[in-house]
Amino acid sequence: MIEIRPLPKVAEDERGPTHYFDTDRTGQFVCGFRKAGSVSAKHYHKGLSVGKNPEVLVLFQGELTINWFDVRNPEIRGTEKVTAPALVTVYPYAWHEVIADTDMIFLEQNTLEDGKTDTYWLEETVAQGQK
C-alpha cells in the first residue's frame, strides 16, 4: 500500500550530494513546505485521477512519519519513518497521514485538481456505506 525508496546518489563533492529520480508524469506538480509537527493528508484516493494512481511524493529535505492502512481491510496497516531524499508512493485505497518530524520540503507529482476529484475521508466513506 505504501512504498518508500531512497533516491539514488549519483555524485558527491564539496558542494554536497546529487541524487536523481525518474517520472513519467508531466504538467504541474505541487511543491510543499511543512513545519515540524504539522500533519497533512488524513485521507485516501481511489485512483480515479491519474495523478493519484498512485500518489507519488518526493521528499527533498527533512524527515516524516507516514501512518497508513488499507480502507478495504484496516488490519493491513503500517507506520514508516522516511528521511530525505526519498520517494514515497501511496497506492489507491491507502488511507494515509503525513507527520512532519522536522521542517520538510517535498514535491507531489500531481496537481491540486487531481486531489479535488479523488480525495476521500473516512467520514464520507462511512456515510456512503462504502469501505
N, C-alpha and C positions, 0 to 999 in steps of 0.2 A: 504494500500500500504506500510505503514511503521508501525512497532510495536516496542514499547520500553517497556522493563520490567526491573525494578531494580533487581540486583542479591540478592537473599535472604541471610540474615546474619544468620549463624548457631552458631556463638560463638564470644565472645569478651573478652579480658583480657588486662592486662597492655601492652602486645606486640602489640595490635591492633585487628581489626575485622577479621573474617574469613567468606568468602562467598562461595557459590557454584553455579554451572550451569551444566545442562545436555546437552549432544550432542550424536547424533547417527552417527556422522561423524568420519572418521579415516584418517590417512595419514598425508601429510604435511599441515601445516597451515602457514599463513602469520602473522608475528609479526611486527607491525608498531610503529614507534615513530614519532610523528609530533610536529613541533614547533608551538607555539601560533601564530595565524594569517595565517597559511598556509591553502590552500584549496586543497581538494582531490576529486576524483571521477569526477563529472560533466558528468555523463553517465548513461546508464541503461543496464539491462540484460534482455534477453528474456526467461531465464530459461532453455536454451538448455544444459547447463552444470550443473551437479548435485551439484557442489559447489556453484553455483549462483542461485539455485532454492530451497529456497530463499538464498540470501546472508545474512550471519549471522556474526555480529561483536560484540565482547565482549570488552567493554571499561573498562579497568582496572584502569586507572588513568587519571584524567583531566576532562575537560568539552568541549562539542562540540555543534555546531548548525548544524542540518541537514535540508536542504531545499529539497523538493521533489514535483513531480507531475506525474500524470498518462499520459504517452505519447499518449495513445489512447483517452484520454479525459482530456486535460490540465486544465479544470475547477476544476478537483479534485486535490487539492494541499494542502500543509501544510508546516509549519516550526516548528521544535521541538528542544527544548533545552534538552541536555542529560548530566547528571552528573554521573561520575563513582561511584560505579561499576554498570554497566548496560549492558543489552543485546539488541542490535539493529538488527531487522530483516527487510530486504529490499526485498519486493516481486517483481517478474518479472514485467517489463514494468513501474517500478517506476524510472523515472529519478531522480538522487539524487546528491547533492554536500554536502561534509562534511567540515565544517569550524572549525578549532581548536581554540576554545576560550581561551584555556590555552595550555601549553605543555601537550601532552597526549600519552598514551600507550594503544594499542589495539591489539587484536588477531582477524584475519578474518579466519573463518572456511572454507577456500578454498585455492587453490594453485594459483600461478601466471598463470599457464597454463589454469586454469578454466577461468580466466579473458581474456586471449588471444583469446579464442574461443567463448566467449559470452559477449562481451562488445560493446556497440553501442553508438555513439554520435549523437546528433540531426542533425548535418550537413549530416551525412551518410544516416540517415533515410529520410530526405527531398530529397536528391539526388536520392535515390532509389524509391521515390514515395510511401514510407511506412509511416504509423503512428502507 
